[in-house]
Amino acid sequence: MKIILLYGGKSPEHDVAILSAFSVISAVYFDYYQVQLIYIDKTGQWVKGPLLTEAPETDETLRLTWDPTGNVVEGFSGRVISPGDIKEDNAIVFPVLHGPNGEDGTIQGFLETLDMPYIGAGVMTSACAMDKIMTKYILQAAGIPQVPYVPVLKNQWKENPKQIFDKCEGTLLYPMFIKPANMGSSVGITRAENREELQNALQEAYRYDSRALVEQGIDAREIEVAVLGNDDVRTTLPGEVVKEVAFYDYNAKYIDNTIQMAIPAEIPEEVMKKARDYAKSAYTMLGGSGLSRVDFFLTNKNELFLNELNTMPGFTEFSMYPLLWENMGLKYGDLIEELIQLGKKRYEQQAAFE
């Protein structure tokens, strides 16, 4: 069977996706699979690379080169294609794409149109989980605790910034965290200690989305639970992102590699159980399939607040998701195999409804 590895993407998280894709391809069982590289560059150009029958030694293999005119020319490792050209039988797509245009339901809808099986959450789940404001509403309906928040549309802020400031300051206390509604990997997220910083933070968030989320900042530990499954949902023991600073940004997470993790997290057993129960409930409520990583805040009073649900978590060698499953006895290669089987099963179940 062939795995079509779809990676890169038209997103600020493009480089993370390449690192994730290399880690994935390094763990694939090539005794059973071939891997077709399909790269999406930062402009949205689709490029078909080589068909791999063994794991590459470095991620340079994934950094394709091509003739920008679209011609097939010797000396390049890839060639420009139309997105629909990836369609083929006896293949499953692994969309290792983080952020907008990859994790928000757009690529999932395209693959549904092509009638191809793929790994991960479906259209609705991806779209809702990617949108932080929509996620808040759904989890609120499910009774899952969250920190106080204020959604802010760009047009509202432009028309009456004082009203927005008053609403935020009347509902929340400083510090606040300001996030684009549709983004991940801490891209565009800023901590604000006062009104001037709040204004700058909103301007930063609106670089990535026309909708922003202002959340109450709390003194808390960051706890994460990995989820795996379709109908039969499994969770891991929680892990912890051990913070040495107030906030880890994109560079700290993926470029400088200054993140430290504790797996499993040193937390009370009842908190551990509650985190796993909330993770499973959130995943089920959003209609999850395949995989997700569910992130929580844990206060010094052992209050647990669900932060977000990530339907295509990082798969780099530094990433929490595969490490959490490794701690549960599921090694990386077996995790990839399970995800493939879950994707095939979901496709078959959908076909039975048609």
C-alpha positions in Angstrom: 0.0 0.0 0.0 1.1 3.6 -0.6 1.2 6.4 1.9 0.8 9.8 0.3 2.7 12.1 2.7 1.2 15.5 2.2 3.4 18.1 4.1 4.5 21.7 4.2 1.5 23.9 3.6 0.4 27.4 3.1 0.7 28.3 6.8 3.0 30.0 9.3 3.5 26.5 10.7 5.0 25.3 7.4 8.5 24.5 8.8 7.1 22.6 11.7 5.1 20.4 9.3 8.4 19.5 7.4 10.0 18.5 10.7 6.9 16.4 11.6 6.8 14.8 8.2 10.5 13.7 8.5 9.8 12.1 11.9 6.8 10.3 10.5 8.6 9.0 7.4 11.5 7.8 9.6 9.1 5.6 11.6 7.0 4.2 8.7 7.3 0.4 8.2 8.7 0.3 4.7 8.4 -3.5 4.6 4.7 -2.9 4.1 4.5 0.6 2.6 5.9 2.9 0.0 5.8 6.7 0.6 4.9 9.2 -2.0 6.1 12.7 -1.2 3.7 15.5 -2.0 5.0 18.9 -0.9 2.9 22.1 -0.6 5.1 25.2 -0.6 4.3 28.4 1.2 2.5 29.9 -1.8 0.3 26.9 -2.1 2.1 25.2 -5.0 1.8 21.4 -5.0 5.0 19.5 -5.9 5.3 15.8 -6.4 8.6 14.3 -5.2 10.1 10.8 -5.3 8.4 7.6 -4.3 10.4 6.3 -1.3 10.9 2.7 -0.5 13.1 3.4 2.6 13.5 6.1 5.2 15.6 9.1 4.1 18.7 9.9 6.1 18.0 13.6 6.5 15.0 16.0 6.0 16.8 17.4 2.9 15.0 14.7 0.9 11.7 16.3 1.8 12.9 19.8 0.8 12.1 19.4 -2.9 13.3 21.5 -5.8 11.4 22.1 -9.0 11.3 24.1 -12.2 9.0 27.1 -11.4 7.7 27.0 -15.0 6.1 23.7 -14.2 8.1 21.8 -16.8 9.7 18.4 -16.0 13.4 19.1 -16.0 16.3 17.0 -15.0 18.2 18.1 -12.0 15.1 18.8 -9.9 13.8 16.4 -7.2 10.1 17.3 -7.8 7.7 18.5 -10.4 4.7 20.8 -10.2 1.3 19.0 -10.2 -2.4 19.9 -9.8 -3.8 19.0 -6.4 -6.2 16.4 -8.0 -3.2 14.6 -9.4 -2.6 12.9 -6.1 -5.7 10.7 -6.6 -4.9 7.0 -6.9 -6.2 3.7 -5.7 -4.8 1.6 -2.9 -3.3 4.7 -1.1 -4.0 6.6 2.0 -3.1 10.3 2.6 -1.3 11.4 5.7 -1.8 15.2 5.8 1.1 16.3 8.0 -0.1 19.9 7.8 -0.4 22.2 10.8 -2.5 25.3 11.1 -4.7 27.0 8.5 -5.2 25.3 5.1 -4.2 22.0 6.6 -5.7 21.4 10.0 -8.9 23.5 9.6 -11.0 21.2 7.5 -10.0 22.6 4.1 -7.6 19.8 3.1 -10.0 17.2 4.7 -12.9 18.5 2.5 -10.6 18.3 -0.6 -9.7 14.7 0.2 -13.3 13.8 0.8 -14.1 15.2 -2.7 -11.3 13.1 -4.2 -12.8 10.1 -2.3 -9.5 9.1 -0.7 -8.9 7.7 2.7 -6.8 9.9 5.0 -5.4 10.0 8.5 -6.9 12.2 11.2 -10.0 14.1 12.0 -12.8 14.8 9.4 -14.0 18.1 8.0 -16.3 19.2 10.8 -14.1 18.2 13.7 -11.0 19.8 12.1 -12.8 23.1 11.4 -14.4 23.3 14.9 -11.2 22.3 16.8 -9.0 24.7 14.8 -11.3 27.6 15.6 -10.6 28.5 19.2 -13.8 30.4 19.6 -16.0 27.7 18.3 -14.2 25.1 20.4 -15.0 27.3 23.5 -18.7 27.3 22.7 -18.8 23.5 22.1 -16.9 22.7 25.3 -19.0 25.1 27.2 -22.1 23.2 26.1 -20.4 20.0 27.3 -19.8 21.4 30.7 -16.0 21.2 30.4 -14.2 23.8 32.5 -12.3 26.6 30.7 -10.7 29.9 31.7 -12.8 33.0 31.2 -12.6 34.5 27.7 -13.8 37.3 25.4 -14.0 36.7 21.6 -13.2 39.9 19.6 -13.8 40.5 15.9 -11.4 42.7 14.1 -14.3 44.9 12.8 -15.6 45.4 16.3 -12.2 46.5 17.5 -11.6 48.9 14.6 -15.0 50.5 15.0 -14.9 51.0 18.8 -11.6 49.9 20.4 -12.5 51.5 23.8 -15.6 49.4 24.0 -13.5 46.3 23.4 -10.9 47.3 26.0 -13.7 48.0 28.5 -15.3 44.6 27.8 -12.0 42.8 28.2 -11.0 44.7 31.3 -14.5 44.4 32.8 -14.5 40.6 32.3 -10.9 39.6 32.7 -7.9 40.6 34.8 -4.3 41.2 33.6 -2.3 39.4 32.5 -4.4 38.3 29.5 -3.4 36.0 26.6 -4.5 37.1 23.1 -4.7 34.5 20.3 -5.8 34.4 16.7 -8.9 32.2 16.5 -7.4 30.0 13.8 -3.8 29.3 14.5 -1.6 26.9 16.4 2.0 26.3 17.7 1.8 29.5 19.7 1.9 31.6 16.4 0.5 35.1 17.0 -0.1 34.5 20.7 0.9 37.4 23.0 0.8 38.0 26.8 -0.6 41.4 27.8 0.0 43.1 31.2 -1.8 46.4 30.4 -4.0 48.1 27.9 -1.2 49.2 25.7 0.1 45.7 25.5 -3.5 44.4 24.9 -3.8 46.8 21.9 -0.5 45.6 20.5 -1.4 42.0 21.1 -4.7 42.3 19.2 -2.8 43.9 16.3 -0.5 40.9 16.2 -3.4 38.4 16.4 -5.2 40.2 13.5 -2.1 39.6 11.3 -3.3 35.9 11.2 -7.1 36.0 11.5 -10.0 38.5 11.6 -11.2 36.9 14.9 -9.2 36.9 18.1 -9.7 35.3 21.5 -8.7 37.2 24.7 -8.3 34.8 27.6 -7.7 35.2 31.3 -4.1 34.5 32.2 -3.6 32.2 35.1 -0.7 30.9 37.1 -0.9 27.3 36.0 1.0 24.2 34.8 0.5 23.0 31.2 -0.8 19.4 31.1 -1.4 17.5 27.9 -3.2 14.2 27.1 -2.9 12.3 23.8 -6.0 10.7 22.4 -6.2 7.9 19.8 -9.2 6.2 18.2 -12.4 6.4 16.2 -15.3 4.8 18.1 -13.1 3.1 20.6 -11.2 6.1 22.2 -8.0 5.7 24.2 -6.1 8.3 26.2 -2.6 8.5 27.7 -1.4 9.4 31.1 -0.9 13.2 31.1 2.4 14.8 30.4 3.6 18.2 31.4 5.3 21.1 29.6 7.7 22.2 32.4 7.8 26.0 32.1 10.9 28.1 33.0 9.3 31.3 31.5 5.9 32.8 31.6 5.1 31.8 28.0 6.8 29.6 25.4 6.5 31.1 21.9 6.9 29.4 18.5 10.7 29.7 18.5 11.0 28.2 22.0 8.9 25.2 21.0 10.3 24.4 17.6 13.4 26.4 16.7 15.4 26.7 19.9 14.1 23.4 21.4 14.0 24.8 24.9 10.9 23.0 26.0 11.3 20.5 28.8 8.7 17.7 29.4 7.7 15.5 32.3 6.1 12.3 31.1 4.1 11.3 33.0 3.2 14.5 34.8 3.7 14.5 38.6 0.1 15.3 39.5 -2.4 13.7 41.9 -4.1 10.5 40.6 -7.6 12.1 40.8 -6.4 15.0 38.6 -4.8 12.6 36.2 -8.1 10.7 35.8 -10.1 13.9 35.4 -7.8 15.1 32.7 -8.2 11.9 30.8 -12.0 11.9 31.2 -12.2 15.6 30.0 -9.9 14.8 27.1 -12.1 11.9 26.0 -15.3 13.9 26.4 -14.0 16.8 24.4 -12.7 14.5 21.7 -16.1 12.7 21.5 -18.1 15.9 21.7 -16.2 17.3 18.7 -16.6 14.1 16.8 -12.9 13.3 16.8 -11.3 10.4 14.8 -7.8 9.2 14.4 -5.9 11.4 16.9 -5.7 14.6 18.9 -3.7 16.2 21.7 -5.8 17.9 24.4 -4.1 20.6 26.4 -5.0 21.8 29.9 -4.1 24.3 32.5 -3.7 23.1 36.1 -3.6 25.6 38.9 -1.9 25.1 42.3 -5.3 24.4 43.7 -5.6 21.4 41.3 -8.2 23.2 39.2 -8.2 21.9 35.7 -9.2 24.0 32.6 -9.2 22.7 29.1 -7.2 25.0 26.8 -7.4 23.5 23.3 -7.7 20.4 21.2 -5.2 19.9 18.5 -6.3 17.5 15.7 -2.9 17.2 14.1 -0.3 17.7 16.9 3.3 18.0 16.2 5.1 14.8 15.3 8.7 16.1 15.6 11.2 14.3 17.8 10.6 16.9 20.4 6.8 16.6 20.3 4.6 15.6 23.2 2.1 13.4 21.3 4.3 10.5 20.2 6.2 10.7 23.4 3.1 10.3 25.5 2.1 7.1 23.6 5.7 5.8 23.8 5.3 6.1 27.6 2.1 4.0 27.3 4.1 1.3 25.5 3.2 2.2 21.9 6.3 2.9 20.0 6.4 5.4 17.1 6.2 3.0 14.3 3.3 1.1 15.8 1.5 4.5 16.4 1.8 5.4 12.7 0.5 1.9 11.8 -2.5 2.4 14.1 -3.3 5.8 12.6 -3.2 4.2 9.1 -5.6 1.5 10.1 -7.9 4.0 11.8 -8.0 6.2 8.7 -8.8 3.1 6.5 -11.6 2.0 8.9 -13.1 5.5 9.0 -13.2 5.6 5.2 -14.8 2.2 5.0 -17.4 3.2 7.5 -18.3 6.3 5.6 -18.5 4.3 2.4 -21.1 2.0 4.0 -23.4 5.0 4.7 -23.4 6.1 1.0 
